[in-house]
Amino acid sequence: MKKLSLLFTLCAFVLLISCTGPAGPPGYSELGKVFEATANFNPNNSYSRLVTFPSDIVVYESDVVLVYLLEEVVDGNIDVWSQLPQTYFLNQGTLLYTFDHTYIDVNIFLDANFNLNTLGVEYTDNQIFRIAILPAEYANSNLGMNELMNIIQLEASDIQLLSN
């Protein structure tokens, strides 16, 4: 009886994971989208760059937006990226590359505890950013921590029963 129950559970599990659901809204992809933008920071643009998302990339309110700064290129063609916010401790003080975003655009800007006019061009000119948009959806659950821990314990005990 125990082997029959295990076989039934295994078959049900295989059937459930092999099912597919709807493809999602038009333009939706399970893969993230990435593009690059170059920025020049100066007093005329308030040391910021507003980057509008390309029209071929659909961004939803729930999607995750990440921004990376190209730090250097090594061995001639290997890019080294740092995720924003990125902090630099300079002689003048502390410099921060940071950003905020909507589902339409991302605003990349510099912040510092000193006058940004004293920055050298190595921090302001031709800065390359990689912007990644990762599809996500809001969770439907408002579980408290106790409820979540109970679910995890139940799943762990189910797995333990299957392995016996």
C-alpha positions as semicolon CSV with decimal commas, in nm:
position;residue;x (nm);y (nm);z (nm)
1;M;0,000;0,000;0,000
2;K;0,284;0,238;0,085
3;K;0,450;0,178;-0,254
4;L;0,119;0,231;-0,434
5;S;0,069;0,562;-0,253
6;L;0,421;0,671;-0,342
7;L;0,368;0,574;-0,708
8;F;0,037;0,766;-0,719
9;T;0,200;1,075;-0,563
10;L;0,491;1,058;-0,809
11;C;0,255;1,029;-1,108
12;A;0,046;1,322;-0,985
13;F;0,361;1,528;-0,938
14;V;0,482;1,454;-1,293
15;L;0,142;1,543;-1,438
16;L;0,125;1,872;-1,248
17;I;0,473;1,993;-1,344
18;S;0,421;1,905;-1,710
19;C;0,115;2,131;-1,741
20;T;0,152;2,466;-1,906
21;G;-0,049;2,776;-1,841
22;P;-0,136;3,077;-2,052
23;A;0,147;3,257;-2,226
24;G;0,083;3,583;-2,042
25;P;0,004;3,928;-2,177
26;P;0,119;4,026;-2,528
27;G;0,486;4,121;-2,528
28;Y;0,548;3,923;-2,210
29;S;0,860;3,711;-2,198
30;E;0,992;3,494;-1,923
31;L;1,337;3,624;-2,010
32;G;1,455;3,962;-1,893
33;K;1,551;4,238;-2,133
34;V;1,879;4,429;-2,123
35;F;1,998;4,741;-2,303
36;E;2,276;4,996;-2,257
37;A;2,280;5,374;-2,236
38;T;2,562;5,629;-2,219
39;A;2,541;5,931;-1,991
40;N;2,731;6,255;-1,952
41;F;2,672;6,421;-1,616
42;N;2,709;6,798;-1,582
43;P;2,543;7,103;-1,422
44;N;2,321;7,152;-1,731
45;N;2,142;6,818;-1,671
46;S;2,164;6,842;-1,291
47;Y;2,405;6,547;-1,295
48;S;2,130;6,310;-1,407
49;R;2,021;6,121;-1,718
50;L;1,662;6,017;-1,784
51;V;1,658;5,703;-1,999
52;T;1,325;5,608;-2,157
53;F;1,274;5,235;-2,208
54;P;1,290;5,131;-2,575
55;S;0,946;5,091;-2,735
56;D;1,008;4,722;-2,809
57;I;1,050;4,644;-2,436
58;V;0,726;4,609;-2,242
59;V;0,773;4,705;-1,877
60;Y;0,504;4,641;-1,618
61;E;0,462;4,814;-1,284
62;S;0,564;4,495;-1,101
63;D;0,882;4,428;-1,304
64;V;1,223;4,460;-1,146
65;V;1,462;4,720;-1,289
66;L;1,835;4,691;-1,220
67;V;2,109;4,927;-1,335
68;Y;2,480;4,850;-1,370
69;L;2,777;5,080;-1,428
70;L;3,058;4,973;-1,660
71;E;3,361;4,991;-1,430
72;E;3,631;4,882;-1,673
73;V;3,715;4,660;-1,966
74;V;3,985;4,401;-1,901
75;D;4,186;4,195;-2,149
76;G;4,053;4,413;-2,429
77;N;3,696;4,285;-2,435
78;I;3,573;4,166;-2,092
79;D;3,329;4,412;-1,935
80;V;3,327;4,456;-1,557
81;W;2,988;4,578;-1,429
82;S;2,892;4,708;-1,083
83;Q;2,531;4,719;-0,967
84;L;2,390;5,057;-0,864
85;P;2,383;5,219;-0,620
86;Q;2,762;5,241;-0,631
87;T;2,961;5,446;-0,378
88;Y;3,305;5,601;-0,429
89;F;3,514;5,755;-0,153
90;L;3,709;6,040;-0,314
91;N;3,936;6,311;-0,177
92;Q;3,645;6,559;-0,202
93;G;3,404;6,328;-0,016
94;T;3,156;6,053;-0,099
95;L;3,014;6,013;-0,451
96;L;2,710;5,796;-0,522
97;Y;2,582;5,672;-0,860
98;T;2,218;5,579;-0,804
99;F;1,883;5,560;-0,984
100;D;1,507;5,552;-0,954
101;H;1,256;5,425;-1,207
102;T;0,899;5,397;-1,325
103;Y;0,759;5,150;-1,578
104;I;0,834;5,413;-1,847
105;D;1,190;5,521;-1,771
106;V;1,487;5,512;-1,537
107;N;1,660;5,818;-1,395
108;I;2,031;5,770;-1,328
109;F;2,191;6,042;-1,119
110;L;2,493;6,140;-0,913
111;D;2,469;6,235;-0,547
112;A;2,753;6,356;-0,327
113;N;2,834;6,532;-0,003
114;F;3,050;6,781;-0,196
115;N;3,011;7,012;-0,495
116;L;2,974;6,789;-0,802
117;N;3,137;7,061;-1,017
118;T;3,473;6,946;-0,874
119;L;3,441;6,597;-1,024
120;G;3,683;6,489;-1,293
121;V;3,564;6,374;-1,636
122;E;3,643;6,012;-1,545
123;Y;3,330;6,022;-1,324
124;T;3,104;6,235;-1,545
125;D;3,173;6,179;-1,915
126;N;3,072;5,883;-2,130
127;Q;2,954;5,666;-1,843
128;I;2,802;5,344;-1,977
129;F;2,509;5,183;-1,796
130;R;2,345;4,847;-1,850
131;I;1,975;4,847;-1,765
132;A;1,807;4,512;-1,698
133;I;1,433;4,463;-1,680
134;L;1,327;4,138;-1,517
135;P;0,967;4,025;-1,548
136;A;0,792;3,981;-1,215
137;E;0,443;3,980;-1,080
138;Y;0,300;4,082;-0,749
139;A;0,251;3,799;-0,502
140;N;-0,114;3,723;-0,430
141;S;-0,055;3,623;-0,073
142;N;-0,045;3,830;0,243
143;L;0,091;3,553;0,459
144;G;0,235;3,638;0,796
145;M;0,568;3,490;0,900
146;N;0,404;3,220;1,117
147;E;0,179;3,108;0,830
148;L;0,474;3,098;0,591
149;M;0,685;2,893;0,833
150;N;0,395;2,647;0,880
151;I;0,371;2,598;0,502
152;I;0,746;2,540;0,476
153;Q;0,734;2,286;0,760
154;L;0,440;2,104;0,596
155;E;0,623;2,086;0,262
156;A;0,938;1,960;0,434
157;S;0,743;1,689;0,616
158;D;0,573;1,586;0,288
159;I;0,914;1,550;0,122
160;Q;1,042;1,349;0,414
161;L;0,740;1,115;0,392
162;L;0,802;1,060;0,021
163;S;1,165;0,970;0,080
164;N;1,074;0,702;0,340
